Amino acid sequence: MSEKTHYRKAFHSPYLSAADITEPVVLTIQRVNLEPDKTKKTKDLFNTAYFVERQIRVGEPLKPMILNATNSKMLKTLTDSPFIDDWQNIAVTVFVDSNVKFGRETMEGLRIRAGVAPQKQPLSESRFKTAIDSIKADETKRAPLTAALSKFALTAEQEQELASC
């Protein structure tokens, strides 16, 4: 099974989008800022969430997420505070909802709900080496092995080695 590419990946965005989320993911909000639109398509200010995690998948940087009204209300509920300054250090599950209304259209959009970060188990060096050797021997195994490895707490060195092979 190979990793498929969402058609919206061709349209660069400085923000997290439905194209970036392949399955629900637990992320930790580091902070939320009210800031101008980085796409420069509008002069609007957005509640923008930044995450503790630096990568959404190995080798793929995690982008900030615009919090629309629905997601902002959810964070208000989860934190019991209407102030974005209080929306920090909270685990949320980010997922794709295919029935988001945008004007008259229905489209895919990101939603959040409470999320408890699962404790990842460390991966032994011998099992990691076996996975790397398998990828090097057969590149078609990269996507499923990378997905499997994301379930473990990899060391910085292991993440670097995985990204470089």
C-alpha positions as CSV (number, residue, x, y, z in Angstrom):
1,M,0.0,0.0,0.0
2,S,1.5,3.3,-1.0
3,E,0.9,6.8,0.4
4,K,-1.6,8.6,-1.9
5,T,-1.4,12.3,-2.6
6,H,-4.5,14.5,-2.1
7,Y,-5.1,16.8,-5.1
8,R,-5.1,19.9,-2.8
9,K,-1.4,19.3,-1.9
10,A,-0.6,21.0,-5.2
11,F,-1.9,24.3,-3.9
12,H,0.5,25.5,-1.3
13,S,-1.0,26.7,1.9
14,P,0.8,28.0,5.0
15,Y,-2.0,26.5,7.1
16,L,-3.1,22.9,8.0
17,S,-5.9,21.7,5.8
18,A,-8.0,18.6,5.2
19,A,-5.4,17.5,2.6
20,D,-2.8,17.2,5.4
21,I,-4.9,15.0,7.6
22,T,-5.0,11.3,6.5
23,E,-6.5,10.0,9.8
24,P,-7.5,11.7,13.1
25,V,-4.4,12.9,14.9
26,V,-3.8,14.0,18.5
27,L,-1.9,17.3,18.6
28,T,-1.0,19.6,21.5
29,I,-1.9,23.2,21.1
30,Q,1.1,25.3,22.2
31,R,-0.5,28.6,21.8
32,V,-3.2,30.5,19.8
33,N,-2.5,33.9,18.3
34,L,-4.8,36.4,16.6
35,E,-2.9,37.2,13.5
36,P,-3.3,38.4,9.9
37,D,-4.0,36.0,7.0
38,K,-0.7,34.6,5.9
39,T,-2.1,33.8,2.4
40,K,-2.6,37.6,1.9
41,K,-5.9,36.8,0.2
42,T,-7.7,38.8,2.9
43,K,-7.0,41.4,5.5
44,D,-8.8,39.4,8.1
45,L,-7.4,38.3,11.4
46,F,-7.6,34.7,12.3
47,N,-7.3,32.7,15.6
48,T,-4.3,30.6,14.6
49,A,-3.2,27.5,16.6
50,Y,0.4,26.5,16.8
51,F,1.3,23.0,18.0
52,V,4.0,21.5,20.2
53,E,4.6,18.8,17.6
54,R,6.9,19.9,14.8
55,Q,5.9,17.2,12.2
56,I,2.6,15.7,11.2
57,R,4.4,12.7,9.8
58,V,8.1,11.9,9.6
59,G,9.7,14.5,7.3
60,E,6.6,16.6,6.9
61,P,6.4,19.8,8.9
62,L,3.3,20.5,10.9
63,K,1.6,23.8,9.8
64,P,-0.4,26.1,12.1
65,M,-4.2,25.7,11.9
66,I,-6.8,28.5,11.5
67,L,-9.5,28.1,14.1
68,N,-12.8,28.9,12.5
69,A,-15.8,29.8,14.7
70,T,-16.8,26.2,15.2
71,N,-13.3,25.1,16.3
72,S,-12.9,28.3,18.4
73,K,-16.2,27.5,20.2
74,M,-14.9,23.9,20.8
75,L,-11.7,25.2,22.4
76,K,-13.7,27.6,24.5
77,T,-15.7,24.5,25.8
78,L,-12.6,22.4,26.2
79,T,-10.7,25.0,28.2
80,D,-13.7,26.6,29.9
81,S,-12.4,30.0,28.8
82,P,-13.4,32.4,26.0
83,F,-9.8,33.8,26.0
84,I,-7.4,32.6,23.4
85,D,-4.6,33.3,25.8
86,D,-5.9,30.3,27.9
87,W,-6.0,27.9,24.9
88,Q,-2.5,26.4,25.4
89,N,-1.0,23.1,26.4
90,I,-4.2,21.3,25.5
91,A,-4.4,18.0,23.6
92,V,-6.9,18.0,20.8
93,T,-7.8,15.5,18.1
94,V,-7.8,17.1,14.6
95,F,-9.9,15.3,12.1
96,V,-11.6,15.8,8.7
97,D,-15.3,16.4,8.5
98,S,-16.6,16.0,5.0
99,N,-19.9,17.9,5.7
100,V,-18.6,21.4,6.6
101,K,-20.8,24.2,5.3
102,F,-19.0,27.1,3.6
103,G,-21.6,29.5,2.2
104,R,-23.8,27.3,0.0
105,E,-21.2,24.6,-0.5
106,T,-20.5,21.5,1.5
107,M,-16.8,20.6,1.7
108,E,-14.1,18.9,3.7
109,G,-12.9,20.9,6.7
110,L,-10.9,20.4,9.8
111,R,-12.6,19.9,13.2
112,I,-11.3,19.4,16.7
113,R,-12.5,17.5,19.7
114,A,-10.9,16.6,23.0
115,G,-7.9,14.4,22.6
116,V,-5.6,12.7,25.0
117,A,-2.2,12.1,23.6
118,P,-1.6,8.4,23.8
119,Q,1.7,7.4,25.4
120,K,3.9,6.1,22.7
121,Q,6.2,3.2,23.5
122,P,9.9,3.5,22.6
123,L,11.1,1.4,19.6
124,S,14.1,-0.8,20.3
125,E,17.2,-0.3,18.2
126,S,16.9,-3.8,16.8
127,R,13.3,-3.4,15.6
128,F,14.1,0.0,14.2
129,K,17.2,-1.4,12.3
130,T,15.0,-4.2,10.9
131,A,12.5,-1.6,9.6
132,I,15.2,0.6,8.0
133,D,16.8,-2.5,6.4
134,S,13.4,-3.5,5.0
135,I,12.9,0.0,3.5
136,K,16.3,0.0,2.0
137,A,15.7,-3.4,0.4
138,D,12.3,-2.6,-0.9
139,E,11.2,1.1,-1.3
140,T,7.6,0.1,-1.7
141,K,7.6,-0.8,2.0
142,R,8.4,2.8,3.0
143,A,4.8,4.2,3.4
144,P,3.4,1.3,5.5
145,L,6.6,1.1,7.6
146,T,6.7,4.9,8.2
147,A,3.0,4.7,9.3
148,A,3.8,1.9,11.6
149,L,6.8,3.6,13.0
150,S,4.8,6.8,13.7
151,K,3.0,4.8,16.5
152,F,6.3,4.6,18.4
153,A,8.3,7.2,20.3
154,L,11.4,7.5,18.1
155,T,14.5,9.1,19.2
156,A,15.8,12.2,17.3
157,E,18.5,10.0,15.8
158,Q,15.9,7.4,14.6
159,E,13.7,10.2,13.1
160,Q,16.8,11.6,11.2
161,E,17.8,8.2,9.9
162,L,14.2,7.4,8.8
163,A,14.0,10.7,7.0
164,S,17.3,10.2,5.3
165,C,16.8,6.7,3.9
